[in-house]
């Protein structure tokens, strides 16, 4: 779990996220959909055993594609939406705490 949270922190810092007071931005349903897909992908990544086997990598990619399709995304669509979100601090800042809490909640259910 610490690996996921560290990744989130570095992503936030890399995208220009600053821990200021929250702005007036209200996250959209689309933002929440991106957030849910990312949290699910992060959990999948964290639970998948490290390997360089082509078979294992193909299985991981199939599972990741399945996660994305559950949220209505293709890989390209998700990447575009996620990059847009993290490159917009006014959108990303209010969601960062929520993302961390959602991942912690899902980790506790394991």
FITI-691375 format. One record per residue: residue in one letter; z negated, x, y negated of N, C-alpha, C in turn. Coordinates in steps of 0.05 Angstrom, whole numbers, always signed. Layout:
# residues N
A,Z,X,Y,Z,X,Y,Z,X,Y
...
END
This chain:
# residues 110
X,+0,+16,+24,+0,+0,+0,+0,+17,-25
X,-14,+39,-24,-15,+57,-48,+12,+67,-55
X,+29,+72,-34,+56,+81,-39,+72,+61,-55
X,+69,+35,-49,+83,+14,-64,+73,+13,-93
X,+47,+13,-97,+36,+11,-124,+44,+35,-141
X,+44,+59,-129,+53,+82,-144,+82,+80,-152
X,+98,+70,-133,+126,+66,-140,+130,+47,-163
X,+115,+25,-162,+116,+5,-184,+108,+18,-210
X,+87,+34,-209,+77,+47,-234,+99,+65,-245
X,+110,+82,-228,+131,+101,-237,+156,+86,-247
X,+163,+64,-234,+185,+48,-243,+180,+37,-271
X,+155,+28,-274,+148,+16,-300,+149,+37,-322
X,+138,+60,-317,+138,+82,-337,+166,+90,-342
X,+182,+93,-321,+210,+101,-324,+227,+81,-340
X,+219,+57,-339,+235,+36,-353,+225,+32,-382
X,+206,+47,-391,+196,+44,-418,+173,+24,-420
X,+161,+16,-398,+139,-2,-398,+115,+11,-411
X,+102,-3,-430,+79,+7,-444,+57,-14,-441
X,+33,-5,-435,+11,-23,-432,+0,-33,-458
X,+14,-49,-472,+5,-61,-497,-4,-90,-491
X,-13,-104,-511,-20,-132,-506,+5,-147,-498
X,+1,-168,-483,+24,-184,-474,+38,-197,-497
X,+65,-198,-494,+81,-211,-514,+81,-241,-508
X,+97,-255,-523,+99,-284,-521,+119,-293,-500
X,+132,-274,-487,+153,-281,-468,+141,-296,-444
X,+154,-317,-436,+147,-332,-413,+167,-327,-391
X,+159,-316,-368,+178,-310,-347,+194,-334,-338
X,+220,-330,-333,+236,-352,-323,+234,-354,-293
X,+245,-375,-282,+246,-378,-252,+263,-356,-240
X,+284,-347,-254,+300,-325,-244,+284,-299,-243
X,+268,-294,-264,+251,-270,-264,+232,-271,-240
X,+221,-295,-235,+202,-298,-212,+216,-295,-185
X,+241,-303,-184,+257,-300,-160,+262,-270,-154
X,+269,-255,-175,+273,-226,-173,+247,-213,-164
X,+225,-221,-177,+199,-211,-170,+192,-216,-141
X,+196,-240,-131,+190,-246,-104,+207,-230,-84
X,+233,-227,-90,+250,-211,-73,+241,-182,-73
X,+234,-171,-96,+226,-143,-97,+200,-139,-82
X,+181,-157,-85,+155,-155,-71,+160,-155,-41
X,+177,-173,-31,+183,-175,-3,+197,-149,+7
X,+216,-139,-8,+229,-114,-1,+209,-90,+0
X,+191,-89,-19,+171,-68,-20,+153,-69,+5
X,+146,-93,+13,+129,-96,+37,+145,-88,+62
X,+170,-96,+63,+187,-88,+86,+189,-58,+87
X,+194,-45,+65,+196,-16,+64,+170,-3,+73
X,+148,-13,+63,+122,-1,+70,+116,-4,+100
X,+125,-26,+112,+118,-31,+140,+138,-18,+159
X,+161,-9,+149,+182,+2,+167,+175,+31,+173
X,+176,+39,+198,+169,+67,+205,+190,+86,+194
X,+180,+109,+183,+199,+129,+173,+217,+140,+195
X,+242,+141,+191,+261,+151,+211,+287,+159,+198
X,+301,+175,+212,+328,+182,+203,+349,+172,+223
X,+340,+158,+243,+358,+147,+263,+377,+127,+251
X,+403,+129,+257,+423,+111,+245,+417,+82,+254
X,+409,+79,+280,+403,+52,+290,+380,+40,+274
X,+359,+55,+269,+336,+44,+254,+343,+38,+226
X,+360,+55,+214,+368,+50,+186,+385,+25,+185
X,+402,+20,+204,+419,-4,+205,+401,-29,+208
X,+381,-27,+225,+362,-49,+229,+347,-55,+203
X,+338,-34,+190,+324,-38,+164,+342,-51,+144
X,+367,-42,+142,+386,-54,+123,+391,-83,+129
X,+394,-90,+155,+397,-118,+162,+373,-135,+154
X,+349,-124,+158,+325,-139,+150,+324,-141,+120
X,+331,-120,+106,+330,-121,+77,+351,-142,+66
X,+375,-142,+78,+395,-162,+71,+385,-190,+76
X,+370,-194,+98,+359,-220,+105,+339,-229,+84
X,+322,-210,+76,+302,-216,+55,+316,-225,+29
X,+336,-209,+21,+351,-216,-3,+364,-243,-1
X,+376,-249,+22,+389,-275,+25,+369,-298,+24
X,+345,-294,+33,+324,-315,+31,+319,-322,+1
X,+323,-303,-16,+319,-307,-45,+346,-313,-59
X,+367,-315,-44,+393,-322,-55,+408,-299,-69
X,+403,-275,-60,+415,-251,-72,+433,-236,-51
X,+454,-224,-61,+468,-203,-46,+455,-177,-56
X,+461,-154,-43,+450,-129,-53,+458,-123,-82
X,+483,-127,-87,+494,-121,-114,+480,-140,-135
X,+478,-165,-129,+466,-184,-148,+436,-177,-153
X,+422,-170,-131,+394,-163,-134,+391,-138,-151
X,+406,-118,-145,+404,-93,-161,+410,-98,-190
X,+430,-113,-196,+437,-119,-224,+414,-134,-238
X,+403,-154,-225,+382,-170,-237,+356,-154,-239
X,+350,-137,-219,+325,-121,-221,+327,-100,-243
X,+350,-87,-244,+354,-67,-266,+353,-80,-293
X,+364,-104,-296,+362,-118,-321,+333,-124,-328
X,+318,-132,-308,+290,-139,-313,+274,-114,-321
X,+276,-92,-306,+260,-69,-313,+269,-55,-338
X,+294,-60,-347,+304,-48,-372,+298,-66,-396
X,+284,-87,-392,+276,-105,-413,+245,-107,-414
X,+232,-88,-428,+203,-88,-428,+190,-114,-435
X,+203,-130,-453,+191,-155,-461,+191,-175,-438
X,+209,-172,-419,+209,-188,-394,+192,-176,-372
X,+194,-149,-370,+181,-136,-347,+150,-134,-351
X,+141,-129,-375,+113,-126,-380,+96,-149,-370
X,+102,-174,-376,+85,-196,-367,+86,-199,-336
X,+108,-189,-324,+110,-193,-295,+98,-170,-279
X,+93,-147,-291,+83,-124,-277,+56,-129,-263
X,+38,-140,-277,+11,-147,-265,+15,-167,-243
X,+31,-187,-248,+36,-208,-228,+48,-196,-202
X,+67,-177,-205,+80,-164,-183,+59,-149,-166
X,+42,-133,-179,+22,-118,-165,+3,-137,-150
X,-5,-159,-163,-23,-178,-150,-10,-191,-126
X,+15,-198,-129,+30,-211,-107,+32,-193,-83
X,+37,-167,-87,+39,-148,-65,+12,-144,-52
X,-9,-142,-68,-36,-139,-57,-43,-163,-39
X,-36,-187,-49,-42,-212,-34,-28,-212,-7
X,-2,-204,-8,+13,-204,+17,+3,-182,+36
X,-6,-160,+25,-17,-138,+42,-42,-147,+56
X,-58,-163,+43,-83,-173,+54,-79,-192,+77
X,-56,-206,+77,-49,-225,+98,-40,-211,+124
X,-34,-186,+122,-25,-171,+146,-47,-168,+166
END
